Amino acid sequence: MEKRPSAFHTPDFLRQTRDFLVHIFNLEEGRAREEDTIEEIKKGVVFRGTNLWILICAIFIASIGLNVNSTAVIIGAMLISPLMGPIIGIGLGIGIFDVALIRKAVKNLAIAGIISVMTSTIYFLITPLSDAQTEILARTTPTLWDVLIALFGGFAGIIAGSRLEKSNAIPGVAIATALMPPLCTAGYGLATAQWNFFFGAIYLFFINCVFITVATILIVRYLKFTPVHYVDDRTEHRVRVSVGFLVIATMLPSIFIAYNVVQKSLFERKARTFIDQEMNYSSTQIINQQLLFRPDTSRIIVTCIGQTIDSARIRTLASRLPTYGLPRTQLIIRQDYNELNANKLQELNQQLRTGILEDLYTKNEEIIQDKDARIERLEKELARYRSLNTQSSDIGREMKVEHPTVTEFSLSFSPVYDLTTMKPDTVSLAYVRFSRQPSRAEVRRLEAWLKVRTKTEKLRLVMQ
């Protein structure tokens, strides 16, 4: 019996698979009219009035978020930002050969960028917080992931913009590509005169703009948007040539940027793998590593403490670099911290001893001075109480002459608290005991005499 071919190898199966893939990846379904898409994108290109004020407010919010290191605030600012409009407008203009749209979009993107940098610069000039937080540092060194995010973000943005039903893809693209934070970081670099921050952030913003534009061009061409036609063939040919040069001028930097970023990312990954696998010593600890990528000669700078790595081992490590795909890389190991000679160690120990002795002497002096002050206060209090006892005895004998019915007397100082204001005070407290009940006139006369005798108006008389 003749064996029938499997259904999975028939042309019908391949055709069905192709039709299925075309169906599920079809961008024509749900697509808005081409004229509506172009009109909507053109509206988002212009920066004036409402759009401009929204941009300024968003820049202030993003700058505050970067300043206080708040990711949530930065995300909120990116949701508000209208920066995506001109970038997609440039890509659309190139894709349909619309020179007027390209000029308008480039002009408005430049205006938006300049205003954004100026606004953030003003903020960082007046803010009292001047430290570079991690959110700022993250926007100064572009990586391969920034390129990919910008590219696929641009794809998502133009695809969503060409749909009949608008989704939340555009705000999502604005968040993912992070167009605003680099401009705010550039403003921070200007305000603090840190030019590496400024140029690194502008470089990241340029990467985002270029790759979003490239993605937009590709989707516009894929969707076969109708190119702009001009009055005569000569003008149309000139426009197409000009736009072609513009496309090449846009694509070449992007290829160069992508290549360099990929090379740098690959170098850093290989260098970390080399350090983890070849320099994993139990008695030597790596406290810092610098990975400096250069197209000609890169460098791996490792700082170690602990047991010194000998020169023979260092040469062996350097010879192992090509094995990890690092042929033109120089290995530099810094371990001078372990090479102090005996004199330096002795000098260091002497300095430490001297410093410790000085600290102990200073602390002892402070303790002694504090104890002397406390002893002096106690001696004054003791002398005061002795004087008070002598004074009480003398006053008591004088009082007995004037008031024979007095049998007991004491004089002391007592703290008193005003329960309304809770303020402390000190009064003289006189205690008097009579053998019989004195008259009010006698009590008043005795109290007046005690105030004169003790030379104080703050006296309280307690009788029994």
Summary of the structure (lengths in Angstrom):
residues: 464
radius of gyration: 43.0
end to end distance: 136.3
largest distance: 151.2
contacts: 1345
relative contact order: 0.06
helix: 66%
strand: 12%
